[in-house]
Amino acid sequence: MKIAQPRQVPHELQLDLPAFSGPIDLLLELIRKHELDIFDIPIALITTEYLAYVDAMPTLDLQTGGEWLEMAATLVHIKSKMLLPPDPTTEEEPDGPDPREELVQRLIEYQMYKLMAEKLDDRPQLARDVFAAPSRAAQYLLDVGPPTLREATIEDLVKALQRVIQRHENKPNWVYEITREKLTLRHLILEIAALLRDTPRLPFEALFENTELSRHRVVTTFLALLEMTRLKMIKLFQARLTEDVLYIERSVIDIVEISQSLELQ
């Protein structure tokens, strides 16, 4: 029986820095620890302690520790510039730009963003400090019921027909020869009655589902709805909240039997 060997930890995961999120964070901690002025950093002290911290890291590969090595090189470079005497062959003034200026600016910006992040983190967070009540929209719809309707007019029916035409007029098979259509007023009334037999109320667009739409069908459907409304077989309703939905509702239970008894062409 073989004994399972412990898994080797990848080099990328061997850098354990629980207290600092990066080299700038470490520099700020060193400044706070020694109570230093961020605008007048003793670069020799900071560089020494920073390098000691980097040397104490167990493993530092270039992929995960590149920024730490870059900061170490930056500190050593600043330290060397501050230790060297001014070059007498150059025309630079003794009180030239401070080599620490760029580093100080980075520290100040990082500290500002860190403080802002801490303030944001202290604010109440959803699902951590506060919890939202579950939505009652579905229950509200059940309590209130379907939207109220008003009785539709001829103008509403015409607008509904125009919406159907606009949705299909760009299709390649929109135009048909009327001679090829074998639709009669009686045929359309029976078709509408069959749809309303199992579903008492239908949206107007349902009349044109699963059918080849043509101008002749649209016109004949329009006439069939007018005839069925005149015979009080159906009622037309318009949604109050939106004008884009027209409903057809049957007024009699035996609508198919009544349709079959009509003497229409």
C-alpha positions as CSV (number, residue, x, y, z in Angstrom):
1,M,0.0,0.0,0.0
2,K,1.5,3.3,-1.1
3,I,1.4,6.2,1.3
4,A,0.1,9.4,-0.3
5,Q,2.9,12.0,-0.6
6,P,2.1,15.6,0.5
7,R,1.3,17.9,-2.4
8,Q,3.9,20.3,-3.4
9,V,2.9,23.9,-3.0
10,P,3.3,25.9,-6.2
11,H,5.8,28.8,-6.1
12,E,3.0,31.3,-6.8
13,L,1.3,30.3,-3.5
14,Q,4.4,30.3,-1.2
15,L,4.4,34.1,-0.7
16,D,2.5,34.6,2.5
17,L,1.8,38.3,3.1
18,P,-1.2,38.5,5.4
19,A,-0.5,42.0,6.7
20,F,0.4,43.8,3.5
21,S,-1.3,43.9,0.1
22,G,1.8,45.2,-1.6
23,P,5.1,47.1,-1.2
24,I,3.4,50.4,-0.9
25,D,1.4,49.1,2.0
26,L,4.5,47.9,3.7
27,L,6.2,51.3,3.3
28,L,3.2,53.0,4.9
29,E,3.4,50.5,7.8
30,L,7.1,51.3,8.3
31,I,6.4,55.0,8.3
32,R,3.6,54.6,10.9
33,K,5.8,52.2,13.0
34,H,8.6,54.8,13.3
35,E,6.3,57.8,13.4
36,L,8.0,59.4,10.4
37,D,7.0,62.4,8.4
38,I,5.8,61.1,5.0
39,F,7.1,64.3,3.3
40,D,10.6,63.9,4.8
41,I,11.3,60.1,4.8
42,P,14.7,59.0,6.1
43,I,15.3,56.8,3.0
44,A,18.3,55.0,4.5
45,L,16.2,53.6,7.4
46,I,13.2,52.7,5.3
47,T,15.4,51.0,2.7
48,T,17.2,48.9,5.3
49,E,14.0,47.7,7.0
50,Y,12.3,47.1,3.6
51,L,15.2,45.0,2.4
52,A,15.2,43.0,5.7
53,Y,11.6,42.3,5.2
54,V,12.1,41.1,1.6
55,D,15.0,38.9,2.7
56,A,12.8,37.3,5.3
57,M,10.3,36.1,2.7
58,P,10.5,32.3,2.2
59,T,10.3,32.3,-1.6
60,L,10.1,35.2,-4.0
61,D,9.7,34.3,-7.6
62,L,9.6,37.0,-10.3
63,Q,5.9,36.4,-11.2
64,T,4.5,37.0,-7.7
65,G,7.2,39.2,-6.2
66,G,8.3,41.3,-9.1
67,E,6.7,44.4,-7.7
68,W,8.4,43.9,-4.4
69,L,11.8,43.6,-6.1
70,E,11.0,46.7,-8.2
71,M,10.3,48.7,-5.1
72,A,13.5,47.5,-3.5
73,A,15.5,48.6,-6.5
74,T,13.7,52.0,-6.4
75,L,14.6,52.5,-2.8
76,V,18.2,51.6,-3.3
77,H,18.4,54.0,-6.3
78,I,16.9,56.9,-4.3
79,K,19.3,56.1,-1.4
80,S,22.3,56.2,-3.7
81,K,21.2,59.5,-5.3
82,M,20.9,61.1,-1.8
83,L,24.3,59.7,-0.7
84,L,26.2,61.0,-3.7
85,P,27.6,64.5,-3.5
86,P,26.4,66.9,-6.3
87,D,28.4,66.8,-9.5
88,P,30.4,70.0,-9.9
89,T,30.5,69.6,-13.7
90,T,26.8,70.0,-14.0
91,E,24.8,73.2,-13.8
92,E,22.2,71.7,-11.5
93,E,21.5,73.7,-8.3
94,P,22.3,72.1,-5.0
95,D,18.7,72.3,-4.0
96,G,17.4,70.4,-7.0
97,P,14.4,68.1,-7.2
98,D,14.1,65.7,-4.3
99,P,14.6,62.1,-5.5
100,R,12.0,61.1,-3.0
101,E,9.2,63.2,-4.5
102,E,7.8,60.6,-6.8
103,L,7.8,58.0,-4.1
104,V,6.1,60.4,-1.6
105,Q,3.4,61.1,-4.2
106,R,2.7,57.4,-4.7
107,L,2.5,56.9,-0.9
108,I,0.0,59.7,-0.5
109,E,-2.2,58.5,-3.4
110,Y,-2.2,55.0,-2.1
111,Q,-3.0,56.1,1.5
112,M,-5.9,58.2,0.2
113,Y,-7.4,55.3,-1.8
114,K,-6.9,53.0,1.1
115,L,-8.8,55.3,3.5
116,M,-11.6,55.7,1.0
117,A,-11.9,51.9,0.6
118,E,-12.0,51.5,4.4
119,K,-14.8,54.0,4.6
120,L,-16.7,52.3,1.9
121,D,-16.2,48.9,3.6
122,D,-17.6,50.4,6.8
123,R,-20.9,51.3,5.2
124,P,-23.7,48.7,5.4
125,Q,-23.6,46.1,2.7
126,L,-26.5,44.2,1.3
127,A,-26.5,40.5,2.4
128,R,-23.8,41.3,5.0
129,D,-25.2,44.0,7.3
130,V,-28.7,44.5,5.8
131,F,-31.0,42.1,4.1
132,A,-33.7,43.0,1.5
133,A,-37.2,41.6,1.9
134,P,-38.3,39.1,-0.7
135,S,-40.1,40.6,-3.7
136,R,-43.9,40.5,-3.3
137,A,-44.6,41.3,-7.0
138,A,-45.8,37.8,-7.8
139,Q,-48.2,37.7,-4.8
140,Y,-49.4,41.2,-5.6
141,L,-50.4,40.1,-9.1
142,L,-52.3,37.2,-7.6
143,D,-54.1,39.5,-5.2
144,V,-54.9,42.2,-7.7
145,G,-55.7,40.0,-10.6
146,P,-55.3,40.8,-14.3
147,P,-55.2,44.4,-15.5
148,T,-58.4,46.2,-15.9
149,L,-59.8,46.4,-19.5
150,R,-62.0,48.8,-21.3
151,E,-64.3,48.0,-24.2
152,A,-62.4,48.4,-27.5
153,T,-63.5,50.5,-30.4
154,I,-63.2,50.2,-34.2
155,E,-60.1,52.4,-34.0
156,D,-58.5,50.0,-31.5
157,L,-59.1,47.1,-33.8
158,V,-57.6,49.0,-36.8
159,K,-54.5,49.9,-34.7
160,A,-54.1,46.2,-33.7
161,L,-54.3,45.2,-37.4
162,Q,-51.7,47.9,-38.2
163,R,-49.3,46.5,-35.6
164,V,-49.6,43.0,-37.0
165,I,-48.9,44.3,-40.5
166,Q,-45.9,46.3,-39.4
167,R,-44.4,43.2,-37.8
168,H,-44.7,41.1,-40.9
169,E,-44.4,43.5,-43.8
170,N,-40.6,43.1,-44.0
171,K,-40.8,39.4,-44.5
172,P,-40.0,38.1,-48.0
173,N,-43.3,36.2,-48.3
174,W,-45.5,39.1,-47.2
175,V,-47.2,39.7,-50.6
176,Y,-49.4,37.0,-52.0
177,E,-51.7,36.8,-54.9
178,I,-55.3,37.1,-53.8
179,T,-56.4,34.5,-56.3
180,R,-54.4,31.9,-54.4
181,E,-56.1,32.6,-51.1
182,K,-59.1,30.4,-50.4
183,L,-60.3,32.2,-47.3
184,T,-64.0,33.0,-46.8
185,L,-65.7,35.0,-44.0
186,R,-67.3,31.8,-42.7
187,H,-63.9,30.0,-42.7
188,L,-62.3,32.8,-40.6
189,I,-65.3,32.9,-38.1
190,L,-65.1,29.2,-37.6
191,E,-61.3,29.4,-37.1
192,I,-61.7,32.2,-34.5
193,A,-64.5,30.3,-32.7
194,A,-62.3,27.2,-32.5
195,L,-59.5,29.2,-30.8
196,L,-62.0,30.8,-28.3
197,R,-63.6,27.4,-27.5
198,D,-60.8,26.3,-25.2
199,T,-59.4,29.8,-24.3
200,P,-62.2,32.3,-23.5
201,R,-59.9,35.3,-23.9
202,L,-57.1,35.7,-26.5
203,P,-54.7,38.5,-27.4
204,F,-55.4,39.7,-31.0
205,E,-52.0,38.6,-32.2
206,A,-52.8,35.0,-31.4
207,L,-55.1,34.9,-34.4
208,F,-52.1,35.1,-36.7
209,E,-49.8,32.6,-35.0
210,N,-48.8,29.5,-37.1
211,T,-50.4,31.0,-40.2
212,E,-49.1,32.4,-43.5
213,L,-50.0,36.1,-43.2
214,S,-51.3,37.9,-46.2
215,R,-53.3,41.0,-46.9
216,H,-56.3,38.9,-47.8
217,R,-56.2,37.1,-44.4
218,V,-55.8,40.4,-42.5
219,V,-58.8,42.0,-44.3
220,T,-60.9,38.9,-43.9
221,T,-60.0,38.6,-40.2
222,F,-61.0,42.2,-39.7
223,L,-64.4,41.6,-41.3
224,A,-64.9,38.4,-39.4
225,L,-64.3,40.2,-36.0
226,L,-66.7,42.9,-37.0
227,E,-69.4,40.3,-37.9
228,M,-68.8,38.3,-34.7
229,T,-69.0,41.5,-32.6
230,R,-72.3,42.5,-34.4
231,L,-73.8,39.1,-33.6
232,K,-72.6,39.5,-30.0
233,M,-70.5,36.3,-30.2
234,I,-67.4,38.1,-29.0
235,K,-66.3,41.3,-27.2
236,L,-63.2,43.3,-27.8
237,F,-61.3,44.8,-24.9
238,Q,-58.3,47.2,-24.7
239,A,-55.8,47.2,-21.8
240,R,-55.9,50.4,-19.8
241,L,-52.2,50.5,-18.9
242,T,-51.0,50.0,-22.5
243,E,-52.5,50.5,-25.9
244,D,-50.4,47.7,-27.5
245,V,-52.6,44.8,-26.3
246,L,-56.1,44.1,-27.7
247,Y,-58.1,41.2,-26.3
248,I,-60.8,39.1,-27.9
249,E,-63.3,37.5,-25.5
250,R,-66.1,35.1,-26.3
251,S,-69.6,36.2,-25.2
252,V,-71.3,32.8,-25.6
253,I,-70.2,29.3,-24.4
254,D,-71.3,27.4,-27.5
255,I,-69.5,29.7,-29.9
256,V,-68.5,26.9,-32.3
257,E,-72.0,25.6,-32.7
258,I,-73.3,29.1,-33.3
259,S,-70.6,29.7,-35.9
260,Q,-71.5,26.6,-37.8
261,S,-75.1,27.6,-38.0
262,L,-74.4,31.0,-39.6
263,E,-75.4,31.4,-43.3
264,L,-72.3,33.2,-44.6
265,Q,-70.3,32.9,-47.8
